[in-house]
Amino acid sequence: MTLRPILIHPDPRLKKPCPPVTEFDAELRKLAEDMLATMYDAPGIGLAAPQVGVIRRVIVMDCMKAPEPPRPMVLINPQVIAASQATSTYEEGCLSIPDQYADVTRPAEVTVRWQDLDGAEQQDHFTGLWATCVQHEIDHLDGKLFIDYLGPIKRQMITRKMEKLKRDRARA
């Protein structure tokens, strides 16, 4: 298990649509293991492969809060196959956009189909924070960030803050 560096916006890899995973091998298992470790260490509730520089359709998530036991999930090639008309608004953040948060409105419930680490098809219905998280992470696989839901001025303001953060980190 290796903690992987998380890319900070703006980075062109975060805007690239990811091709589907076709090989379900030891390398994929290692990626999923590393991503879960990186997500928990950050700490976060979701992480997409492009955030660690891997342009593949892989996400991990775990929205359980202590003292509930963890429920780590690895979703390969996930896709929303149904979404509710009802919406919910959550204050979203992103490990690639540290310390920046904004309200994003999304479908309140979604049904998602994906493959597990063995390539077997899975499907589940997500509500609440789980629904928001899975949609946020799938957006990453399509090159979309939560700030893309914001108005241009707020988006530019956050992007400038991230550019400054990257400059400051490069100097340190």
C-alpha positions in Angstrom: 0.0 0.0 0.0 1.4 3.4 -1.1 0.0 6.8 -0.5 -0.1 8.6 -3.8 0.2 12.4 -4.3 -3.1 14.1 -5.0 -3.1 16.5 -7.9 -4.1 20.0 -7.2 -6.3 22.0 -9.6 -5.5 23.4 -12.1 -3.8 20.4 -13.6 -4.7 19.2 -17.2 -5.0 15.6 -16.0 -8.0 16.6 -13.9 -9.9 17.8 -17.0 -9.2 14.6 -19.1 -12.1 12.2 -19.8 -11.0 8.7 -18.7 -11.2 5.6 -20.9 -12.8 2.5 -19.5 -10.8 -0.1 -17.6 -10.5 -3.3 -19.6 -7.8 -5.2 -17.6 -8.8 -6.5 -14.2 -5.4 -7.4 -12.9 -3.0 -7.0 -10.0 -2.1 -3.5 -11.1 -5.8 -2.5 -10.8 -6.0 -4.0 -7.3 -2.9 -2.1 -6.3 -4.3 1.1 -7.7 -7.6 0.6 -5.7 -5.7 -0.3 -2.5 -3.4 2.8 -2.9 -6.4 5.1 -3.6 -8.3 3.9 -0.5 -5.2 4.4 1.6 -4.7 7.9 0.1 -8.4 8.8 0.5 -8.4 7.8 4.2 -5.1 9.5 4.9 -6.2 12.8 3.3 -8.9 12.5 4.9 -11.7 12.3 2.4 -14.8 10.3 1.5 -14.1 9.8 -2.2 -11.2 9.8 -4.6 -11.1 9.3 -8.4 -8.1 7.9 -10.3 -7.4 11.1 -12.2 -6.8 12.8 -8.9 -3.7 10.6 -8.4 -2.6 11.1 -12.0 -4.1 7.8 -13.4 -6.4 8.4 -16.3 -8.7 5.4 -15.8 -12.4 5.0 -14.8 -11.8 4.0 -11.1 -13.3 5.6 -8.0 -13.1 4.8 -4.3 -15.4 6.0 -1.6 -16.5 5.6 2.0 -19.1 7.9 3.4 -19.4 6.2 6.8 -18.7 8.3 9.9 -17.2 7.0 13.1 -18.2 5.1 15.2 -19.9 3.3 12.2 -17.5 0.7 10.7 -15.9 1.7 7.4 -17.5 0.7 4.2 -14.8 1.1 1.5 -16.1 0.8 -2.0 -14.2 0.4 -5.3 -16.2 1.2 -8.4 -14.6 0.4 -11.8 -16.3 2.0 -14.9 -19.2 3.4 -12.9 -22.2 5.0 -14.6 -25.4 6.5 -13.4 -28.2 4.6 -14.9 -31.1 6.3 -13.1 -31.4 9.6 -11.2 -34.3 11.0 -9.2 -36.1 14.2 -10.3 -35.8 15.4 -6.7 -32.5 17.2 -5.9 -30.4 17.8 -2.8 -27.8 20.4 -2.2 -24.6 19.6 -0.3 -21.6 21.7 0.5 -19.0 19.9 -1.6 -15.3 20.0 -1.3 -12.5 18.1 -3.2 -9.1 16.8 -2.3 -7.8 18.4 -5.5 -9.2 21.8 -4.4 -8.2 21.8 -0.7 -10.1 24.0 1.8 -12.6 25.3 -0.8 -16.3 24.5 -0.5 -19.4 25.4 -2.3 -23.1 24.3 -2.5 -23.8 22.0 -5.4 -27.2 20.7 -6.3 -27.5 17.2 -7.8 -30.1 14.5 -8.0 -31.0 13.3 -4.5 -30.9 9.6 -5.5 -29.0 7.7 -8.2 -28.7 4.1 -9.3 -25.2 3.3 -10.4 -23.9 0.3 -12.3 -20.1 -0.6 -12.1 -17.7 -3.4 -12.2 -15.9 -4.8 -9.1 -12.2 -5.7 -9.0 -12.9 -9.0 -10.6 -14.8 -7.4 -13.5 -18.2 -8.6 -12.2 -21.1 -6.2 -12.8 -22.6 -4.5 -9.7 -25.4 -2.1 -9.1 -26.7 -0.1 -6.1 -29.0 2.7 -5.3 -27.4 5.6 -3.5 -29.1 8.3 -1.4 -28.0 11.2 0.8 -24.2 11.8 1.1 -23.5 8.6 -0.8 -25.4 9.8 -3.8 -23.6 13.2 -3.8 -20.2 11.5 -3.4 -20.7 8.9 -6.2 -21.9 11.7 -8.6 -18.9 13.9 -7.6 -16.4 11.1 -8.2 -18.0 10.0 -11.5 -17.7 13.7 -12.7 -13.9 13.4 -12.1 -13.8 10.5 -14.6 -15.5 12.8 -17.2 -13.0 15.7 -16.5 -15.5 17.7 -14.5 -14.9 19.3 -11.1 -17.4 20.5 -8.6 -16.4 24.1 -9.3 -17.6 23.6 -12.9 -21.1 23.9 -11.3 -20.4 27.4 -10.0 -20.6 30.7 -11.6 -17.6 32.0 -13.6 -16.5 34.6 -11.0 -16.5 32.1 -8.0 -14.8 29.5 -10.2 -12.0 31.9 -11.2 -11.6 33.0 -7.6 -11.1 29.4 -6.4 -8.8 28.6 -9.4 -6.6 31.7 -8.5 -6.4 30.5 -4.8 -5.3 27.0 -6.1 -2.6 28.5 -8.4 -1.3 30.5 -5.4 -1.3 27.3 -3.2 0.7 25.4 -5.8 3.2 28.3 -6.1 3.5 28.4 -2.3 4.0 24.6 -2.1 6.6 24.7 -4.9 8.6 27.3 -2.9 8.5 25.4 0.3 
